[in-house]
């Protein structure tokens, strides 16, 4: 699952790791890249996807995604 912001300047995507965990990748045209590792192994792909869809529509996409994860009580690690 992946999404581009309406203006095409930002991207968020979900990837699965070999150990079964998930990561969210945030990329901006400005060159900023942030990887968010989902610590909550019980979080479903559908729930994470819903957070991505909510976040991509936010004025500040990365903050929107993180707030959407927090609202769903999904624990994560943020690597800048």
N, C-alpha and C positions, 0 to 999 in steps of 0.2 A: 504494500500500500504506500502510495506517495501522493503528495499534493503540492501544487505551486500556488503561490499567492495570486490574487487577482491581477496585480500589476506585474507579475512575472519576475519579481526581484528576489523572492525567497522560496525555499523548497523545504519540505519536511518529508521524511520517509521512514518506514519501519523495516528493520531487517532482523532476521533470526540468526542467532549464533549457534555454533555447533553444540554448545552445552545446553541448548534449549531456551536460553534467555533471549530477551529482545533488546534492541537498541533503536533509539530514534536519532536520525541524523538531520541536523538543521544546517542548511547552506544558504548564504546570502550572496548576491552578486558582488557585494563589497569585499568578498573574500573570507568573511567570517564563517567558521565551521564549528559546530558544537555537537558533541555526541552525548546523548543521555542514555544511560544504561538503566533498564527497568530492573529493580531489585525484587519486586513483588512477583514471585513465580506463579501466584494464583490469579494474576490479572490476565483476563482473556484478551485475545487479539482483537475481538470486536470492541471491547471497552477501550483499549488503547487507540484503536482506529477512530472511535468517536471523539476522543480527546484531540487527536490530530485534526479531524475535521472542524472541531470547534476552534482550535488554536489558529489554524490557517486563515480564518476569517477575522482574526483580531488585528487591530491597528499595529500592535507590536507582536509579531507572530511568535517568536520564541517565548516571550512572557505569557502569551495566550496559551501555548501548549503546556508550559509548566503549571500554570494556574488550573488548566483543565485536568491535568494529572492529579494535582493536589485535591481538587474538588471531588475526584473519584477515589481518593485515598490510595493512590498508587504510589508506592515508594520508588525512588529513583536516585541515581548518582549522576551528578553533572560534571562532565569533563570539558573544560574550556580550552 
